[in-house]
Amino acid sequence: MLPDSVRAIVTGGVSGLGLAVAHRIVADGGRVALLDVNDDKGAEAVEALGADRARYLRTDVTDEAGVATNLEAARAFLGGLNAAVNCAGILGAGRVLGREAPMPLETFSRTVMVNLVGSFNVAKAAAALMQHNAPGEDGERGAIVNTASVAAYEGQIGQAAYAASKGGVVGMTLPMARELARFGIRVNTIAPGIFWTPMVDGMPEAVQQSLSASIPFPSRLGRPEEFADLVAHLLTSRYLNGETIRLDGAVRLAPK
Ligand SMILES: NC(=O)c1ccc[n+]([C@@H]2O[C@H](COP(=O)([O-])OP(=O)(O)OC[C@H]3O[C@@H](n4cnc5c(N)ncnc54)[C@H](O)[C@@H]3O)[C@@H](O)[C@H]2O)c1
């Protein structure tokens, strides 16, 4: 699809990587619906992006009915839906055997619920709408981009829940792309390294340092705009499908 024809929902779209994606899509002439659970940041984002090009729809990605309803609302606002970008996520940090007690199962399952089940929930609801789009060139009807993490491959101590959830996102990418190929819907995933966003901002300083110390080149945290560049490319480059791309300055996370 052409950049100015992008009609996208972006989950986690009011902060960090998702917000950068929203800015990029709007700058390229597209329109976005931001699905998130942060109303204050949602209002700020729409103000910055312009209410004619962006709308905030309060949506918990784990809510099956809520996502389906809000995707319909998003499609009506956008004038169609041909792109879905999953950026909503939580860290769910914690050791399997914590200082006080083993990790509560709730921590593990909540992390998987938001990061993995939520991504699936949004992808399937988006695909359900996209399958009815008029086919474009090569029969294309839409594109889905998920966000995993390099922790899917080399999760650190304290990332068992997070790494499991992101590993699941990587794992569902190819089967989903294969299945949705008959509708002309592409599915790709980005596995970011360490990006400078509120999620990283909120981590303890020691964790931030250990995360950023070993990035080979460029030796700095990633910029959200660099993530948005790759999303824009994945949305518009039709031959890219069923792939997970690391975007990480060649970082390989150490055990801790
Ligand atoms: N920042 C990094 O270095 C980094 C690295 C690898 C992967 N990621 C992934 O990138 C994605 C975006 O991360 P970020 O750094 O921009 O974080 P962020 O905290 O700035 O943004 C995440 C957004 O998701 C929203 N969210 C959380 N739970 C939600 C739910 N149940 N329903 C809807 N929205 C929900 C939050 O309100 C927030 O606006 C996440 O999936 C994260 O795991 C980030």
The ligand as an ORCA input file, in Angstrom:
! r2SCAN-3c Opt
* xyz 0 1
  N      11.217      0.278     24.724
  C      11.975     -0.791     24.461
  O      13.183     -0.786     24.598
  C      11.328     -2.043     23.953
  C      12.167     -3.102     23.598
  C      11.617     -4.262     23.115
  C      10.253     -4.357     22.975
  N       9.462     -3.322     23.321
  C       8.025     -3.485     23.149
  O       7.518     -2.407     22.399
  C       6.171     -2.154     22.791
  C       6.011     -0.681     23.130
  O       6.853     -0.405     24.224
  P       7.175      1.069     24.705
  O       8.583      1.052     25.141
  O       6.717      2.036     23.699
  O       6.292      1.120     26.035
  P       5.291      2.228     26.632
  O       5.051      1.827     28.036
  O       5.789      3.614     26.332
  O       3.976      2.001     25.780
  C       3.173      0.877     25.959
  C       1.739      1.317     25.842
  O       0.917      0.150     25.951
  C      -0.235      0.523     26.678
  N      -0.873     -0.663     27.262
  C      -0.426     -1.438     28.288
  N      -1.323     -2.404     28.568
  C      -2.350     -2.239     27.689
  C      -3.570     -2.931     27.470
  N      -3.929     -3.989     28.222
  N      -4.375     -2.497     26.468
  C      -4.038     -1.432     25.710
  N      -2.900     -0.738     25.871
  C      -2.067     -1.140     26.855
  C       0.273      1.487     27.739
  O      -0.779      2.278     28.273
  C       1.291      2.293     26.950
  O       0.710      3.455     26.380
  C       5.867     -3.108     23.941
  O       5.207     -4.254     23.437
  C       7.239     -3.492     24.445
  O       7.236     -4.747     25.072
  C       9.964     -2.163     23.823
*
